[in-house]
Amino acid sequence: MGIAGLLKLLSPVTKRIHISEYANKRIAIDGYCWLHKAVYSCSQELCMNIPTTKFINYCISLINMLKQNKVIPVIVFDGGALPNKKVTEDERRGKREHMKAMAHAYLMEGNAAEANRCFQKAVDVTPTMAFLLIKVLRQMNIEYLVAPYEADAQLAYLAVTGQVDAVLTEDSDLVAYGTPNVNIYQFT
């Protein structure tokens, strides 16, 4: 999620770089951030339990882009749910269910565009989806790890302890964790 407005506030002290500047460096990446972006292309299928690998293909294309630029990816996944976020997670689940119902209603009306917008808000990234990606990462011999809880703290730890050279994310929380080299990405 990130800290609202932080990236805009920090924009005067940031610089744009090309990923190739991290050639031969180990870069830690939040796997769930990638999965959350990936599900937009197949949200309807996922919400309707139609088998798809589009979300996996999206993540693999990003990994391939990193490898083409000689970057060594280390994918970090969220682990167990934090007990103090249960209320927030329950609220999010309720909103997703509401959006899913709206999406189905729009489909019944023949309004595919609005249905798709609602499906994108209804889709949930599940541990099963992360596991499917992990299986592909194993086949590709890509390093990954599952954090004890949220990936953010693990990503920061890897960077602070020098186990990775930088963190690639779109989540501004890493700045608050004191991560020494945070790279906020905007893939096109």
MDTraj code that builds the backbone (N, CA, C; nanometers):
import mdtraj as md
import numpy as np

residues = "MET GLY ILE ALA GLY LEU LEU LYS LEU LEU SER PRO VAL THR LYS ARG ILE HIS ILE SER GLU TYR ALA ASN LYS ARG ILE ALA ILE ASP GLY TYR CYS TRP LEU HIS LYS ALA VAL TYR SER CYS SER GLN GLU LEU CYS MET ASN ILE PRO THR THR LYS PHE ILE ASN TYR CYS ILE SER LEU ILE ASN MET LEU LYS GLN ASN LYS VAL ILE PRO VAL ILE VAL PHE ASP GLY GLY ALA LEU PRO ASN LYS LYS VAL THR GLU ASP GLU ARG ARG GLY LYS ARG GLU HIS MET LYS ALA MET ALA HIS ALA TYR LEU MET GLU GLY ASN ALA ALA GLU ALA ASN ARG CYS PHE GLN LYS ALA VAL ASP VAL THR PRO THR MET ALA PHE LEU LEU ILE LYS VAL LEU ARG GLN MET ASN ILE GLU TYR LEU VAL ALA PRO TYR GLU ALA ASP ALA GLN LEU ALA TYR LEU ALA VAL THR GLY GLN VAL ASP ALA VAL LEU THR GLU ASP SER ASP LEU VAL ALA TYR GLY THR PRO ASN VAL ASN ILE TYR GLN PHE THR".split()
xyz = np.array([
    [0.0829, -0.1194, 0.0000],
    [0.0000, 0.0000, 0.0000],
    [0.0873, 0.1257, 0.0000],
    [0.1719, 0.1379, 0.0977],
    [0.2590, 0.2542, 0.1001],
    [0.2054, 0.3648, 0.1889],
    [0.2836, 0.4685, 0.1975],
    [0.2498, 0.5850, 0.2792],
    [0.1992, 0.6924, 0.1847],
    [0.0752, 0.7312, 0.2019],
    [0.0107, 0.8263, 0.1113],
    [0.0912, 0.9553, 0.0993],
    [0.1232, 0.9920, -0.0241],
    [0.1904, 1.1178, -0.0527],
    [0.3406, 1.1179, -0.0336],
    [0.3982, 1.0098, 0.0185],
    [0.5412, 1.0103, 0.0481],
    [0.6268, 1.0193, -0.0784],
    [0.5913, 0.9431, -0.1797],
    [0.6737, 0.9447, -0.3014],
    [0.6739, 1.0817, -0.3676],
    [0.5596, 1.1484, -0.3684],
    [0.5538, 1.2831, -0.4256],
    [0.6411, 1.3786, -0.3439],
    [0.6363, 1.3643, -0.2138],
    [0.7163, 1.4485, -0.1256],
    [0.8663, 1.4272, -0.1476],
    [0.9042, 1.3052, -0.1789],
    [1.0455, 1.2727, -0.1981],
    [1.0950, 1.2979, -0.3404],
    [1.0065, 1.3333, -0.4310],
    [1.0454, 1.3470, -0.5721],
    [1.1635, 1.4418, -0.5956],
    [1.1814, 1.5493, -0.5184],
    [1.2978, 1.6351, -0.5442],
    [1.4322, 1.5674, -0.5174],
    [1.4338, 1.4612, -0.4389],
    [1.5604, 1.3958, -0.4060],
    [1.5718, 1.2578, -0.4718],
    [1.4913, 1.2337, -0.5736],
    [1.4976, 1.1064, -0.6444],
    [1.5542, 1.1270, -0.7844],
    [1.5973, 1.0168, -0.8441],
    [1.6431, 1.0251, -0.9820],
    [1.5936, 0.9021, -1.0570],
    [1.5715, 0.9203, -1.1859],
    [1.5290, 0.8101, -1.2726],
    [1.6538, 0.7373, -1.3208],
    [1.6457, 0.6051, -1.3175],
    [1.7565, 0.5251, -1.3685],
    [1.7003, 0.4135, -1.4548],
    [1.7864, 0.3551, -1.5353],
    [1.7486, 0.2374, -1.6127],
    [1.7919, 0.1148, -1.5331],
    [1.7142, 0.0097, -1.5400],
    [1.7423, -0.1106, -1.4623],
    [1.8802, -0.1677, -1.4930],
    [1.9319, -0.1416, -1.6104],
    [2.0647, -0.1938, -1.6476],
    [2.1758, -0.1398, -1.5566],
    [2.1488, -0.0317, -1.4842],
    [2.2481, 0.0200, -1.3897],
    [2.2724, -0.0776, -1.2747],
    [2.1854, -0.1771, -1.2632],
    [2.2010, -0.2785, -1.1597],
    [2.2509, -0.4107, -1.2161],
    [2.3151, -0.4064, -1.3312],
    [2.3719, -0.5276, -1.3903],
    [2.4676, -0.5928, -1.2908],
    [2.4565, -0.7246, -1.2802],
    [2.5400, -0.8060, -1.1912],
    [2.5198, -0.7746, -1.0435],
    [2.4074, -0.7168, -1.0106],
    [2.3717, -0.6870, -0.8712],
    [2.2495, -0.7699, -0.8324],
    [2.2408, -0.8001, -0.7019],
    [2.1258, -0.8736, -0.6481],
    [2.0189, -0.7722, -0.6072],
    [1.9029, -0.7854, -0.6654],
    [1.7927, -0.6928, -0.6395],
    [1.6761, -0.7714, -0.5796],
    [1.6308, -0.7299, -0.4621],
    [1.5165, -0.7939, -0.3972],
    [1.3875, -0.7288, -0.4464],
    [1.2880, -0.8122, -0.4706],
    [1.1607, -0.7667, -0.5278],
    [1.0466, -0.8238, -0.4464],
    [0.9456, -0.7417, -0.4199],
    [0.8255, -0.7862, -0.3497],
    [0.7385, -0.8652, -0.4480],
    [0.7339, -0.9958, -0.4309],
    [0.6584, -1.0827, -0.5212],
    [0.5101, -1.0516, -0.5239],
    [0.4538, -1.0136, -0.4109],
    [0.3097, -0.9836, -0.4079],
    [0.2794, -0.8537, -0.4816],
    [0.3721, -0.7573, -0.4811],
    [0.3507, -0.6349, -0.5610],
    [0.3362, -0.6724, -0.7078],
    [0.4251, -0.7601, -0.7553],
    [0.4166, -0.8034, -0.8941],
    [0.2862, -0.8776, -0.9199],
    [0.2484, -0.9655, -0.8285],
    [0.1246, -1.0417, -0.8472],
    [0.0032, -0.9499, -0.8499],
    [0.0032, -0.8475, -0.7654],
    [-0.1104, -0.7537, -0.7645],
    [-0.1225, -0.6816, -0.8981],
    [-0.0112, -0.6468, -0.9591],
    [-0.0176, -0.5848, -1.0925],
    [-0.0585, -0.6879, -1.1971],
    [-0.0087, -0.8085, -1.1818],
    [-0.0310, -0.9138, -1.2807],
    [-0.1770, -0.9549, -1.2929],
    [-0.2509, -0.9501, -1.1846],
    [-0.3887, -1.0007, -1.1884],
    [-0.4850, -0.9084, -1.2631],
    [-0.4447, -0.7849, -1.2916],
    [-0.5338, -0.6954, -1.3651],
    [-0.5679, -0.7497, -1.5032],
    [-0.4723, -0.8196, -1.5650],
    [-0.4964, -0.8694, -1.7002],
    [-0.5879, -0.9911, -1.7038],
    [-0.6096, -1.0523, -1.5893],
    [-0.6919, -1.1738, -1.5870],
    [-0.7867, -1.1755, -1.4679],
    [-0.8271, -1.0582, -1.4228],
    [-0.9102, -1.0493, -1.3026],
    [-1.0446, -1.1202, -1.3191],
    [-1.1056, -1.1087, -1.4354],
    [-1.2346, -1.1745, -1.4551],
    [-1.2200, -1.3262, -1.4456],
    [-1.1187, -1.3804, -1.5123],
    [-1.0969, -1.5242, -1.5065],
    [-1.0761, -1.5700, -1.3624],
    [-0.9935, -1.4982, -1.2880],
    [-0.9645, -1.5367, -1.1504],
    [-1.0885, -1.5277, -1.0620],
    [-1.1656, -1.4215, -1.0779],
    [-1.2865, -1.4049, -0.9971],
    [-1.3937, -1.5091, -1.0306],
    [-1.3885, -1.5598, -1.1519],
    [-1.4876, -1.6585, -1.1948],
    [-1.4306, -1.8011, -1.1919],
    [-1.3142, -1.8150, -1.1275],
    [-1.2494, -1.9454, -1.1124],
    [-1.2216, -2.0153, -1.2449],
    [-1.1873, -1.9370, -1.3455],
    [-1.1487, -1.9907, -1.4758],
    [-0.9962, -2.0031, -1.4757],
    [-0.9427, -2.1226, -1.4986],
    [-0.7972, -2.1399, -1.4934],
    [-0.7248, -2.0466, -1.5904],
    [-0.6175, -1.9858, -1.5408],
    [-0.5356, -1.8962, -1.6230],
    [-0.3935, -1.8926, -1.5678],
    [-0.3000, -1.8689, -1.6556],
    [-0.1611, -1.8498, -1.6139],
    [-0.1129, -1.7094, -1.6519],
    [-0.2035, -1.6222, -1.6909],
    [-0.1635, -1.4879, -1.7335],
    [-0.0841, -1.4145, -1.6252],
    [-0.1239, -1.4314, -1.4994],
    [-0.0535, -1.3608, -1.3919],
    [0.0890, -1.4143, -1.3760],
    [0.1077, -1.5425, -1.3991],
    [0.2416, -1.6012, -1.3947],
    [0.3248, -1.5478, -1.5116],
    [0.2633, -1.5444, -1.6297],
    [0.3340, -1.4971, -1.7488],
    [0.3831, -1.3534, -1.7309],
    [0.3010, -1.2693, -1.6684],
    [0.3393, -1.1302, -1.6432],
    [0.4661, -1.1258, -1.5572],
    [0.4653, -1.2001, -1.4475],
    [0.5806, -1.2002, -1.3569],
    [0.7049, -1.2553, -1.4257],
    [0.6886, -1.3600, -1.5047],
    [0.8016, -1.4190, -1.5757],
    [0.8580, -1.3199, -1.6781],
    [0.7707, -1.2428, -1.7416],
    [0.8211, -1.1437, -1.8373],
    [0.9070, -1.0383, -1.7663],
    [0.8699, -1.0014, -1.6442],
    [0.9515, -0.9060, -1.5678],
    [1.0849, -0.9684, -1.5267],
    [1.0808, -1.0932, -1.4870],
    [1.2046, -1.1629, -1.4512],
    [1.2963, -1.1718, -1.5730],
    [1.2385, -1.2052, -1.6867],
    [1.3189, -1.2135, -1.8089],
    [1.3798, -1.0786, -1.8456],
    [1.3027, -0.9708, -1.8250],
    [1.3557, -0.8370, -1.8510],
    [1.4747, -0.8084, -1.7589],
    [1.4628, -0.8451, -1.6313],
    [1.5737, -0.8253, -1.5382],
    [1.6950, -0.9071, -1.5805],
    [1.6709, -1.0318, -1.6164],
    [1.7819, -1.1185, -1.6581],
    [1.8481, -1.0665, -1.7855],
    [1.7691, -1.0127, -1.8779],
    [1.8268, -0.9563, -2.0008],
    [1.9196, -0.8392, -1.9697],
    [1.8892, -0.7723, -1.8585],
    [1.9732, -0.6607, -1.8150],
    [2.0771, -0.7045, -1.7115],
    [2.0957, -0.8362, -1.7007],
    [2.1959, -0.8977, -1.6139],
    [2.1737, -0.8699, -1.4650],
    [2.0495, -0.8408, -1.4272],
    [2.0134, -0.8196, -1.2873],
    [1.9816, -0.9555, -1.2252],
    [2.0254, -0.9762, -1.1031],
    [2.0008, -1.1018, -1.0320],
    [1.8812, -1.0806, -0.9383],
    [1.7632, -1.1338, -0.9752],
    [1.6435, -1.1109, -0.8928],
    [1.6377, -1.2043, -0.7720],
    [1.5889, -1.1497, -0.6610],
    [1.5581, -1.2259, -0.5409],
    [1.4140, -1.1889, -0.5064],
    [1.3227, -1.2811, -0.5286],
    [1.1804, -1.2524, -0.5105],
    [1.1404, -1.2864, -0.3674],
    [1.0761, -1.1914, -0.2993],
    [1.0354, -1.2091, -0.1595],
    [0.8832, -1.2059, -0.1522],
    [0.8270, -1.3074, -0.0888],
    [0.6822, -1.3187, -0.0752],
    [0.6398, -1.2960, 0.0685],
    [0.5189, -1.2429, 0.0856],
    [0.4597, -1.2322, 0.2180],
    [0.4439, -1.3717, 0.2763],
    [0.4564, -1.3802, 0.4079],
    [0.4336, -1.5063, 0.4785],
    [0.3002, -1.5007, 0.5499],
    [0.3034, -1.5263, 0.6793],
    [0.1814, -1.5297, 0.7587],
    [0.1178, -1.3928, 0.7737],
    [-0.0119, -1.3943, 0.7939],
    [-0.0876, -1.2696, 0.8146],
    [-0.0544, -1.2113, 0.9513],
    [-0.0422, -1.0804, 0.9561],
    [-0.0190, -1.0133, 1.0838],
    [-0.1511, -1.0067, 1.1613],
    [-0.1521, -1.0544, 1.2840],
    [-0.2768, -1.0538, 1.3617],
    [-0.3379, -0.9140, 1.3771],
    [-0.2534, -0.8104, 1.3887],
    [-0.3065, -0.6752, 1.4080],
    [-0.3663, -0.6152, 1.2801],
    [-0.3567, -0.6860, 1.1663],
    [-0.4175, -0.6376, 1.0418],
    [-0.5447, -0.7132, 1.0066],
    [-0.5942, -0.7953, 1.0996],
    [-0.7122, -0.8762, 1.0723],
    [-0.8329, -0.7902, 1.0359],
    [-0.8560, -0.6833, 1.1079],
    [-0.9709, -0.5962, 1.0789],
    [-0.9578, -0.5366, 0.9395],
    [-0.8385, -0.4885, 0.9068],
    [-0.8142, -0.4313, 0.7739],
    [-0.8366, -0.5352, 0.6656],
    [-0.7842, -0.6556, 0.6862],
    [-0.8010, -0.7626, 0.5872],
    [-0.9478, -0.8023, 0.5729],
    [-1.0206, -0.8050, 0.6833],
    [-1.1645, -0.8364, 0.6768],
    [-1.2398, -0.7295, 0.5979],
    [-1.2043, -0.6019, 0.6186],
    [-1.2673, -0.4931, 0.5430],
    [-1.2374, -0.5051, 0.3942],
    [-1.1127, -0.5350, 0.3617],
    [-1.0736, -0.5518, 0.2211],
    [-1.1495, -0.6685, 0.1578],
    [-1.1621, -0.7780, 0.2317],
    [-1.2349, -0.8942, 0.1808],
    [-1.3799, -0.8573, 0.1510],
    [-1.4412, -0.7831, 0.2416],
    [-1.5790, -0.7398, 0.2213],
    [-1.5943, -0.6515, 0.0982],
    [-1.4999, -0.5603, 0.0781],
    [-1.5025, -0.4734, -0.0403],
    [-1.4849, -0.5537, -0.1683],
    [-1.3948, -0.6517, -0.1641],
    [-1.3745, -0.7362, -0.2829],
    [-1.5019, -0.8151, -0.3155],
    [-1.5652, -0.8685, -0.2149],
    [-1.6896, -0.9439, -0.2378],
    [-1.7979, -0.8540, -0.2968],
    [-1.8069, -0.7315, -0.2465],
    [-1.9048, -0.6361, -0.2993],
    [-1.8752, -0.6048, -0.4461],
    [-1.7484, -0.5806, -0.4776],
    [-1.7111, -0.5494, -0.6156],
    [-1.7343, -0.6693, -0.7083],
    [-1.7150, -0.7891, -0.6563],
    [-1.7388, -0.9091, -0.7363],
    [-1.8882, -0.9206, -0.7698],
    [-1.9726, -0.8935, -0.6721],
    [-2.1177, -0.8968, -0.6962],
    [-2.1566, -0.7908, -0.7991],
    [-2.0983, -0.6727, -0.7876],
    [-2.1261, -0.5666, -0.8850],
    [-2.0796, -0.6074, -1.0246],
    [-1.9639, -0.6708, -1.0322],
    [-1.9105, -0.7144, -1.1616],
    [-2.0068, -0.8122, -1.2284],
    [-2.0561, -0.9066, -1.1516],
    [-2.1515, -1.0035, -1.2075],
    [-2.2801, -0.9339, -1.2535],
    [-2.3243, -0.8343, -1.1779],
    [-2.4448, -0.7598, -1.2166],
    [-2.4220, -0.6860, -1.3481],
    [-2.3053, -0.6230, -1.3611],
    [-2.2732, -0.5541, -1.4862],
    [-2.2647, -0.6517, -1.6034],
    [-2.2104, -0.7699, -1.5781],
    [-2.2051, -0.8707, -1.6848],
    [-2.3455, -0.9088, -1.7305],
    [-2.4355, -0.9248, -1.6362],
    [-2.5743, -0.9614, -1.6686],
    [-2.6415, -0.8518, -1.7513],
    [-2.6012, -0.7264, -1.7280],
    [-2.6549, -0.6132, -1.8045],
    [-2.5871, -0.5995, -1.9403],
    [-2.4777, -0.6725, -1.9613],
    [-2.4034, -0.6614, -2.0863],
    [-2.3012, -0.5491, -2.0870],
    [-2.2707, -0.4947, -1.9716],
    [-2.1744, -0.3850, -1.9607],
    [-2.0373, -0.4426, -1.9235],
    [-1.9663, -0.4910, -2.0240],
    [-1.8385, -0.5581, -2.0019],
    [-1.7315, -0.4651, -1.9451],
    [-1.7306, -0.3395, -1.9871],
    [-1.6285, -0.2455, -1.9406],
    [-1.6403, -0.2215, -1.7897],
    [-1.7623, -0.1973, -1.7433],
    [-1.7821, -0.1756, -1.5991],
    [-1.7592, -0.3038, -1.5213],
    [-1.7983, -0.4168, -1.5790],
    [-1.7746, -0.5457, -1.5140],
    [-1.6244, -0.5662, -1.4949],
    [-1.5468, -0.5370, -1.5990],
    [-1.4022, -0.5537, -1.5907],
    [-1.3427, -0.4625, -1.4838],
    [-1.3899, -0.3390, -1.4780],
    [-1.3415, -0.2450, -1.3748],
    [-1.3686, -0.3010, -1.2358],
    [-1.4858, -0.3578, -1.2163],
    [-1.5210, -0.4147, -1.0860],
    [-1.4419, -0.5420, -1.0566],
    [-1.4224, -0.6270, -1.1578],
    [-1.3427, -0.7481, -1.1373],
    [-1.2009, -0.7121, -1.0946],
    [-1.1458, -0.6057, -1.1519],
    [-1.0107, -0.5644, -1.1147],
    [-1.0040, -0.5226, -0.9679],
    [-1.1116, -0.4689, -0.9156],
    [-1.1153, -0.4306, -0.7744],
    [-1.1525, -0.5481, -0.6850],
    [-1.2089, -0.6528, -0.7436],
    [-1.2553, -0.7678, -0.6665],
    [-1.1511, -0.8780, -0.6534],
    [-1.0570, -0.8814, -0.7459],
    [-0.9630, -0.9931, -0.7489],
    [-0.8724, -0.9923, -0.6260],
    [-0.8429, -1.1107, -0.5771],
    [-0.7579, -1.1269, -0.4602],
    [-0.6354, -1.2079, -0.5001],
    [-0.5197, -1.1641, -0.4556],
    [-0.3973, -1.2414, -0.4757],
    [-0.3863, -1.3367, -0.3573],
    [-0.3849, -1.4646, -0.3871],
    [-0.3891, -1.5666, -0.2830],
    [-0.2533, -1.6348, -0.2644],
    [-0.2343, -1.7000, -0.1495],
    [-0.1119, -1.7782, -0.1305],
    [-0.0967, -1.8883, -0.2367],
    [-0.2062, -1.9412, -0.2858],
    [-0.1997, -2.0426, -0.3913],
    [-0.1374, -1.9838, -0.5173],
    [-0.1741, -1.8616, -0.5511],
    [-0.1157, -1.7957, -0.6683],
    [0.0337, -1.7742, -0.6473],
    [0.0714, -1.7321, -0.5274],
    [0.2130, -1.7129, -0.4970],
    [0.2873, -1.8465, -0.5090],
    [0.2257, -1.9535, -0.4617],
    [0.2894, -2.0843, -0.4703],
    [0.3070, -2.1286, -0.6154],
    [0.2088, -2.1001, -0.6999],
    [0.2223, -2.1332, -0.8422],
    [0.3415, -2.0590, -0.9035],
    [0.3574, -1.9330, -0.8649],
    [0.4727, -1.8570, -0.9138],
    [0.6022, -1.9147, -0.8572],
    [0.6014, -1.9517, -0.7310],
    [0.7208, -2.0100, -0.6685],
    [0.7634, -2.1372, -0.7425],
    [0.6673, -2.2186, -0.7821],
    [0.7006, -2.3408, -0.8561],
    [0.7726, -2.3074, -0.9871],
    [0.7284, -2.2020, -1.0539],
    [0.7943, -2.1606, -1.1783],
    [0.9328, -2.1028, -1.1478],
    [0.9445, -2.0260, -1.0407],
    [1.0746, -1.9714, -1.0019],
    [1.1747, -2.0837, -0.9751],
    [1.1279, -2.1893, -0.9099],
    [1.2151, -2.3048, -0.8846],
    [1.2645, -2.3638, -1.0166],
    [1.1727, -2.3796, -1.1120],
    [1.2099, -2.4351, -1.2419],
    [1.3110, -2.3463, -1.3136],
    [1.2981, -2.2145, -1.2945],
    [1.3877, -2.1193, -1.3597],
    [1.5162, -2.0960, -1.2806],
    [1.5254, -2.1589, -1.1626],
    [1.6408, -2.1414, -1.0749],
    [1.6563, -1.9953, -1.0309],
    [1.5432, -1.9317, -1.0013],
    [1.5411, -1.7937, -0.9513],
    [1.5282, -1.7990, -0.7997],
    [1.6152, -1.7258, -0.7316],
    [1.6118, -1.7240, -0.5855],
    [1.4849, -1.6550, -0.5362],
    [1.4267, -1.7128, -0.4318],
    [1.3071, -1.6548, -0.3704],
    [1.3095, -1.6899, -0.2223],
    [1.2313, -1.6196, -0.1451],
    [1.2096, -1.6568, -0.0059],
    [1.0740, -1.6065, 0.0384],
    [1.0222, -1.6720, 0.1411],
    [0.8943, -1.6333, 0.1987],
    [0.9248, -1.5712, 0.3344],
    [0.8820, -1.4474, 0.3513],
    [0.9059, -1.3748, 0.4760],
    [0.8220, -1.4357, 0.5886],
    [0.8639, -1.4167, 0.7121],
    [0.7810, -1.4654, 0.8224],
    [0.6407, -1.4025, 0.8218],
    [0.6345, -1.2753, 0.7909],
    [0.5063, -1.2043, 0.7821],
    [0.5046, -1.1252, 0.6524],
    [0.5033, -0.9915, 0.6604],
    [0.4993, -0.9113, 0.5389],
    [0.6378, -0.9019, 0.4750],
    [0.6390, -0.8951, 0.3439],
    [0.7658, -0.8912, 0.2704],
    [0.8430, -0.7629, 0.2959],
    [0.7746, -0.6520, 0.3240],
    [0.8425, -0.5230, 0.3397],
    [0.9580, -0.5289, 0.4392],
    [0.9318, -0.5835, 0.5568],
    [1.0363, -0.5900, 0.6596],
    [1.1506, -0.6804, 0.6144],
    [1.1187, -0.7892, 0.5474],
    [1.2215, -0.8804, 0.4989],
    [1.3065, -0.8148, 0.3903],
    [1.2410, -0.7418, 0.3006],
    [1.3134, -0.6694, 0.1952],
    [1.4105, -0.5691, 0.2575],
    [1.3616, -0.4942, 0.3561],
    [1.4472, -0.3955, 0.4231],
    [1.5651, -0.4652, 0.4918],
    [1.5372, -0.5759, 0.5586],
    [1.6429, -0.6501, 0.6271],
    [1.7508, -0.6966, 0.5291],
    [1.7085, -0.7508, 0.4159],
    [1.8046, -0.7973, 0.3161],
    [1.8945, -0.6836, 0.2687],
    [1.8360, -0.5651, 0.2510],
    [1.9134, -0.4501, 0.2039],
    [2.0036, -0.3943, 0.3142],
    [1.9497, -0.3801, 0.4345],
    [2.0271, -0.3234, 0.5454],
    [2.1465, -0.4117, 0.5799],
    [2.1290, -0.5437, 0.5690],
    [2.2374, -0.6362, 0.6029],
    [2.3299, -0.6637, 0.4848],
    [2.3050, -0.6011, 0.3702],
    [2.3927, -0.6155, 0.2550],
    [2.3759, -0.7458, 0.1778],
    [2.2682, -0.8183, 0.2042],
    [2.2453, -0.9435, 0.1318],
    [2.1959, -0.9188, -0.0112],
    [2.1404, -0.7991, -0.0335],
    [2.1034, -0.7554, -0.1682],
    [2.1569, -0.6137, -0.1862],
    [2.1736, -0.5755, -0.3113],
    [2.2280, -0.4432, -0.3405],
    [2.1220, -0.3341, -0.3420],
    [1.9971, -0.3730, -0.3663],
    [1.8881, -0.2755, -0.3722],
    [1.7556, -0.3495, -0.3631],
    [1.6505, -0.2716, -0.3427],
    [1.5137, -0.3248, -0.3404],
    [1.4356, -0.2552, -0.4500],
    [1.3648, -0.3355, -0.5270],
    [1.2802, -0.2851, -0.6343],
    [1.1355, -0.3033, -0.5903],
    [1.0618, -0.1933, -0.5777],
    [0.9254, -0.2001, -0.5263],
    [0.8450, -0.0838, -0.5809],
    [0.7156, -0.0860, -0.5548],
    [0.6357, 0.0333, -0.5794],
    [0.5689, 0.0767, -0.4496],
    [0.6205, 0.0260, -0.3390],
    [0.5654, 0.0507, -0.2067],
    [0.6581, 0.1427, -0.1287],
    [0.6095, 0.2595, -0.0918],
    [0.6931, 0.3569, -0.0214],
    [0.7223, 0.3180, 0.1231],
    [0.6611, 0.2115, 0.1745],
    [0.6891, 0.1673, 0.3112],
    [0.8370, 0.1362, 0.3321],
    [0.9049, 0.0952, 0.2267],
    [1.0458, 0.0584, 0.2402],
    [1.1309, 0.1767, 0.2840],
    [1.0915, 0.2967, 0.2487],
    [1.1639, 0.4165, 0.2922],
    [1.1533, 0.4286, 0.4437],
    [1.0348, 0.4069, 0.4969],
    [1.0135, 0.4168, 0.6416],
    [1.0901, 0.3087, 0.7178],
    [1.1142, 0.1960, 0.6546],
    [1.1917, 0.0891, 0.7173],
    [1.3415, 0.1181, 0.7181],
    [1.3838, 0.2247, 0.6542],
    [1.5250, 0.2597, 0.6520],
    [1.6052, 0.1842, 0.5482],
    [1.5379, 0.1382, 0.4455],
    [1.6059, 0.0643, 0.3397],
    [1.7033, 0.1575, 0.2681],
    [1.8313, 0.1177, 0.2576],
    [1.9317, 0.2092, 0.2041],
    [1.9224, 0.2383, 0.0550],
    [1.8717, 0.1462, -0.0247],
    [1.8684, 0.1699, -0.1690],
    [1.7350, 0.1197, -0.2230],
    [1.6355, 0.2078, -0.2215],
    [1.5012, 0.1733, -0.2663],
    [1.4816, 0.2265, -0.4074],
    [1.4308, 0.1423, -0.4946],
    [1.4022, 0.1809, -0.6311],
    [1.2536, 0.1598, -0.6564],
    [1.1823, 0.2688, -0.6726],
    [1.0403, 0.2630, -0.7011],
    [1.0270, 0.2478, -0.8513],
    [0.9655, 0.1407, -0.8950],
    [0.9596, 0.1150, -1.0395],
    [0.8282, 0.1559, -1.0992],
    [0.8357, 0.1834, -1.2260],
    [0.7185, 0.2125, -1.3089],
    [0.7417, 0.1438, -1.4414],
    [0.6990, 0.0187, -1.4492],
    [0.7136, -0.0536, -1.5742],
    [0.6025, -0.0105, -1.6696],
    [0.6365, -0.0009, -1.7956],
    [0.5358, 0.0344, -1.8953],
    [0.4992, -0.0856, -1.9777],
])
top = md.Topology()
chain = top.add_chain()
for i, resn in enumerate(residues, 1):
    res = top.add_residue(resn, chain, resSeq=i)
    for name in ("N", "CA", "C"):
        top.add_atom(name, md.element.get_by_symbol(name[0]), res)
traj = md.Trajectory(xyz[None], top)
